[in-house]
């Protein structure tokens, strides 16, 4: 039975991705138990046998076909898969990493989790040391883990990276590298069959791969679900207008405007590119103009990622000046680097915005303490995608979620 223990689906969490991996595993166990229940109900009716007898027979078959003497757990009950593979991560004082796989993964479909934007202190070396890891540290830790998994005989390797590293370096302008493409070639050459990520910065990155598949997930359903708790989407008590914070985010916000059946406005920013942005206060934006009307309305902005936050803060302040009653932003990948949280706290105290909706794809403890921040959970989305991929099922309605968004909006109405 593919939905019980033993299973060929295995999860390995790199140090940065452990929190997100654990959340996904909780959903995976629920999904497997639910699917097992559905399948066993159908089979018991079809073959006219008792459910207890069916479960006992399934456990017997699994015990007979396992390479071990037998599977742990009761022979009378459903055996929930463990999924998580034990691994040991060593950080040496010179900055090198080592990954050791402690369980057998030979022939398994392995999913390696890593959150490259996790910048909280991480426990390493069996809890003896803690280390704040950079993006490059996380990437190297992940590469070492990929190699360990490959050497251990996994049948297929999938990377689960909610933040695709270096995704902003996807266009060549002058004498510079295409780092997003470079990393893609490294993953591919190491035998990575698939990459699962969230709201990748540029769809051009997909073209960097020859054989590796990239599944780009979207958090739009989860974000609209939270937005519906903050705003009357029916328009009965307040009007909502979707605002693109810049020209690069037009397609994303057009998607929200179409799904919500709301008007779309756009902010145009004039930039001075001689200024290199170091933090939110040193933004290179010199002039801002609005194409559309937000006066007396709730303004909703959506973007894929937020670093120092200077662009978004200026946009929020500008929309309030234009007469918006509330300003709500949605960020799929909330980095909040370079003291951005303090600046947003200051802006919130001045009433420049109402709420920021982010996802748990990036682990950020300090953000969760902020009154103005709402975290929406995308671990269930990742779990569903992983389960379907492992069982060779369609992802269509998960990758293109317009239908479920339409149902959500209708339910609110």
C-alpha positions in Angstrom: 0.0 0.0 0.0 1.7 3.3 -1.1 0.1 5.4 1.6 1.4 3.6 4.7 4.7 2.6 6.2 7.0 1.7 4.5 7.2 4.4 1.9 9.8 5.4 -0.6 9.2 9.1 0.0 12.0 10.5 2.2 12.6 14.0 3.5 16.0 15.4 4.5 16.0 18.8 6.2 19.2 20.9 5.9 19.8 23.0 9.1 18.1 26.1 7.6 15.1 24.3 6.3 14.3 22.1 9.3 11.4 24.2 10.6 9.6 24.4 7.2 10.3 20.7 6.6 8.8 19.7 9.9 5.6 21.7 9.1 5.4 20.0 5.7 5.8 16.6 7.2 2.8 17.2 9.5 0.7 17.9 6.4 2.2 14.9 4.6 1.2 12.5 7.4 -2.3 13.9 7.4 -2.6 13.6 3.6 -1.4 10.0 3.6 -3.7 9.1 6.4 -6.7 10.7 4.6 -5.9 9.0 1.3 -5.4 5.7 3.1 -8.8 6.1 4.6 -10.5 6.9 1.3 -8.8 4.0 -0.5 -9.6 1.5 2.2 -13.2 2.6 2.3 -13.6 2.0 -1.4 -11.8 -1.4 -1.3 -13.7 -2.7 1.7 -17.0 -2.0 -0.2 -15.8 -3.3 -3.5 -14.5 -6.6 -2.2 -16.9 -6.9 0.7 -14.3 -7.3 3.4 -14.0 -5.8 6.9 -11.8 -2.8 7.2 -9.8 -4.3 10.1 -9.1 -7.4 8.0 -8.0 -5.1 5.1 -5.6 -3.2 7.3 -4.1 -6.4 8.8 -3.7 -7.8 5.2 -1.9 -4.6 4.1 0.4 -4.7 7.0 1.2 -8.4 6.3 2.0 -7.6 2.7 4.2 -4.7 3.7 6.0 -7.0 6.2 6.5 -9.6 3.6 8.0 -7.2 1.0 10.2 -5.1 3.2 13.9 -5.6 3.2 13.8 -5.6 7.0 12.5 -8.5 8.9 9.3 -6.5 9.6 8.0 -3.0 9.9 7.7 -1.3 13.3 4.2 -0.7 14.7 1.1 -2.6 15.3 -0.2 -5.2 12.8 -3.8 -4.2 13.6 -3.6 -0.5 12.9 -2.7 1.9 10.1 1.1 2.7 10.1 1.7 6.3 9.4 4.9 6.9 7.4 7.7 8.7 9.2 9.1 10.4 6.1 12.0 12.2 7.9 15.5 10.8 7.5 17.9 11.3 10.3 21.0 13.2 9.3 24.0 14.8 11.1 25.3 18.2 10.0 28.8 19.2 11.0 30.1 22.8 10.7 33.9 23.1 11.0 35.5 26.3 12.4 37.1 27.1 9.0 33.6 27.3 7.5 33.4 23.9 5.8 30.3 21.7 6.0 29.7 17.9 6.2 26.5 16.0 5.9 26.1 12.4 7.1 22.9 10.4 6.3 22.2 8.2 9.3 19.3 6.1 7.8 19.3 4.0 4.6 17.8 5.9 1.7 18.9 3.5 -1.1 16.3 3.5 -3.9 14.2 6.2 -2.3 12.6 9.4 -3.7 14.4 12.0 -1.6 13.2 15.6 -1.0 15.9 18.0 0.4 14.6 21.1 2.2 16.6 24.3 2.6 15.6 27.8 3.5 18.5 30.0 2.3 17.0 33.1 3.9 16.9 31.7 7.4 19.2 34.0 9.3 18.4 33.0 12.9 21.0 31.2 15.0 21.0 27.5 14.0 22.0 24.6 16.1 24.9 22.6 14.6 27.3 19.9 15.6 24.8 18.0 17.7 23.7 21.1 19.5 27.3 22.0 20.6 27.4 25.2 18.4 25.1 27.8 17.0 25.7 29.7 13.9 24.0 32.4 11.9 24.3 31.3 8.3 24.5 33.4 5.2 22.8 32.6 1.9 26.1 31.2 0.7 26.5 29.1 3.8 23.0 27.6 3.2 23.7 26.9 -0.4 27.0 25.1 0.4 25.3 23.1 3.1 22.6 22.1 0.6 25.2 21.1 -2.1 27.1 19.0 0.4 23.7 17.3 1.4 22.8 16.7 -2.3 26.2 14.9 -2.7 25.7 12.8 0.4 22.2 11.8 -0.7 23.6 10.9 -4.2 26.4 8.9 -2.7 23.9 7.1 -0.4 22.0 5.7 -3.5 18.8 7.7 -3.7 16.8 6.9 -6.8 15.7 10.5 -7.3 16.6 13.9 -5.7 14.2 16.8 -5.4 15.2 20.2 -4.0 12.6 22.1 -2.0 13.8 25.7 -1.8 10.9 28.1 -1.2 13.4 30.9 -2.0 15.4 30.1 -5.1 18.8 31.6 -4.3 20.3 34.4 -6.5 17.0 34.6 -8.5 17.5 38.3 -8.9 20.7 37.7 -10.9 18.9 36.3 -13.9 19.6 39.0 -16.6 23.0 39.8 -18.0 23.8 43.5 -18.1 27.3 44.1 -19.1 30.2 42.1 -17.6 28.3 40.2 -15.0 27.4 36.6 -14.4 24.1 34.8 -14.6 24.3 33.4 -11.1 20.7 32.0 -11.1 21.5 30.0 -14.2 24.9 29.0 -12.8 23.3 27.4 -9.7 20.8 25.7 -11.9 23.5 24.0 -13.9 25.2 22.9 -10.7 22.0 21.3 -9.3 21.5 19.6 -12.7 25.0 18.3 -12.9 24.7 16.9 -9.4 21.7 14.8 -10.5 18.8 16.9 -9.1 15.7 15.8 -11.0 13.3 18.5 -9.8 13.2 21.8 -7.9 10.1 23.0 -6.0 10.1 26.8 -5.2 7.7 29.6 -4.4 6.9 32.6 -6.6 10.3 32.6 -8.4 11.5 36.1 -9.2 11.8 35.5 -12.9 10.3 32.8 -15.0 13.3 33.1 -17.3 15.2 30.9 -14.8 13.2 27.9 -16.0 15.1 28.2 -19.3 18.4 27.5 -17.6 17.6 23.8 -17.2 18.0 21.0 -19.7 16.6 18.1 -17.8 15.7 19.3 -14.3 12.1 20.2 -13.8 11.2 23.4 -11.9 7.8 23.6 -10.2 7.0 27.2 -9.4 4.2 27.4 -6.7 2.1 30.4 -5.9 0.8 31.6 -2.5 -2.1 33.6 -4.0 -4.9 31.4 -2.6 -3.4 31.6 0.9 -2.9 35.3 0.7 -6.4 36.0 -0.6 -7.8 33.9 2.2 -6.0 36.2 4.8 -7.0 39.3 2.8 -10.7 38.2 3.0 -10.4 38.4 6.8 -9.2 42.0 6.7 -11.3 43.5 3.9 -14.9 43.1 2.7 -14.1 41.6 -0.7 -17.8 41.9 -1.8 -17.5 45.7 -1.8 -20.5 46.1 0.5 -18.7 48.2 3.2 -15.4 49.2 1.5 -13.9 49.3 -2.0 -10.7 47.5 -2.8 -8.3 48.4 -5.5 -5.3 46.3 -6.5 -2.1 48.4 -7.0 1.0 47.2 -8.7 4.0 48.6 -6.7 6.1 48.9 -9.9 6.1 47.9 -13.5 7.8 44.6 -12.8 4.9 43.4 -10.6 2.1 44.2 -13.0 1.5 40.6 -14.1 1.3 39.4 -10.5 -1.1 42.1 -9.4 -3.2 41.8 -12.6 -3.7 38.1 -11.5 -5.1 39.3 -8.2 -7.2 42.0 -9.8 -8.7 39.5 -12.2 -9.3 36.9 -9.5 -10.9 39.4 -7.2 -12.7 41.2 -10.0 -11.3 44.6 -8.7 -9.7 47.5 -10.6 -6.0 47.6 -11.1 -3.8 50.7 -10.6 0.0 51.0 -10.9 2.7 53.0 -9.2 5.4 54.3 -11.6 8.8 55.1 -9.9 11.6 57.2 -11.3 14.9 55.9 -10.0 18.4 57.2 -9.8 20.5 54.1 -10.5 23.7 55.9 -9.5 22.6 55.2 -5.9 23.2 51.7 -4.6 20.6 50.7 -2.1 22.0 49.7 1.3 18.9 50.0 3.4 15.3 51.2 3.3 16.2 54.8 4.1 18.7 55.0 1.2 16.3 54.1 -1.6 17.2 55.2 -5.1 13.6 56.2 -5.9 13.4 60.0 -6.8 9.8 60.4 -8.0 6.5 58.5 -7.7 3.4 58.7 -9.9 0.0 56.8 -9.7 -1.9 55.5 -12.7 -5.3 54.9 -11.3 -7.5 56.0 -8.3 -7.2 54.9 -4.7 -9.0 57.8 -2.9 -11.4 56.5 -0.3 -10.5 52.9 -1.1 -8.4 50.1 0.4 -5.2 49.7 -1.5 -3.8 46.1 -1.9 -0.2 45.6 -3.2 1.4 42.2 -3.9 5.1 41.4 -4.6 7.2 38.3 -4.7 9.9 39.3 -2.2 10.9 42.1 0.3 14.5 42.8 1.2 15.2 46.2 2.9 11.6 47.3 2.2 12.5 50.8 0.9 10.4 50.5 -2.3 7.3 49.2 -0.5 7.5 51.8 2.3 7.6 54.6 -0.2 4.7 53.1 -2.1 2.7 52.8 1.1 3.3 56.3 2.1 2.5 57.6 -1.4 -0.8 55.7 -1.4 -1.8 57.1 1.9 -1.1 60.6 0.5 -3.3 59.8 -2.4 -6.2 59.2 0.0 -6.2 55.4 0.5 -8.2 54.4 3.7 -6.0 51.3 4.3 -2.9 50.0 2.7 -2.3 46.2 2.8 0.7 44.5 1.2 1.2 40.8 0.5 4.8 39.4 0.2 5.4 35.8 -0.8 9.0 35.8 0.5 9.4 38.2 3.4 13.2 38.6 4.0 13.0 41.8 6.0 16.8 42.4 5.9 19.0 45.3 7.0 16.8 46.6 9.9 13.6 46.6 7.8 11.5 45.5 10.7 12.3 48.6 12.7 11.5 50.8 9.8 8.2 49.1 9.2 7.4 49.4 13.0 8.0 53.1 12.6 5.9 53.4 9.5 3.1 51.5 11.2 3.1 53.8 14.2 2.6 56.7 11.8 -0.4 54.9 10.2 1.3 54.6 6.8 -0.1 51.0 6.3 -2.5 48.6 7.9 -1.1 45.1 7.5 1.6 43.1 5.7 0.7 39.5 4.7 3.6 37.1 4.3 4.2 33.4 4.2 6.0 30.9 6.4 8.3 30.0 3.5 11.0 32.2 5.1 11.6 31.5 8.8 11.7 34.9 10.6 11.0 34.8 14.4 11.0 38.6 14.9 8.4 39.2 12.2 5.9 37.0 14.0 6.0 39.4 17.0 4.9 42.4 15.0 1.3 43.5 15.3 1.1 44.5 11.7 2.4 41.2 10.3 0.2 38.3 9.3 1.8 34.9 8.4 -0.1 32.6 6.1 0.9 28.9 6.0 2.0 27.4 2.6 3.4 24.2 4.0 0.2 22.4 3.1 0.6 23.5 -0.5 4.1 22.1 -0.6 3.0 18.8 1.0 0.2 18.3 -1.6 2.7 19.0 -4.4 5.2 16.5 -3.0 2.6 13.8 -2.4 1.3 14.2 -6.0 4.8 14.2 -7.5 5.8 11.1 -5.6 2.7 9.3 -6.9 2.9 10.7 -10.4 -0.3 12.6 -10.2 -1.3 15.9 -11.9 -0.3 19.2 -10.4 -2.5 21.4 -12.7 -5.0 22.7 -10.2 -2.2 23.4 -7.6 0.0 25.3 -10.0 -2.9 27.2 -11.6 -5.2 28.0 -8.7 -7.6 30.4 -10.4 -10.5 28.0 -9.9 -10.1 27.6 -6.2 -9.6 31.4 -5.8 -12.8 32.0 -7.7 -14.6 29.6 -5.3 -13.1 31.4 -2.3 -14.3 34.8 -3.5 -17.8 33.4 -4.3 -18.0 32.0 -0.8 -17.1 35.4 0.7 -19.8 37.0 -1.4 
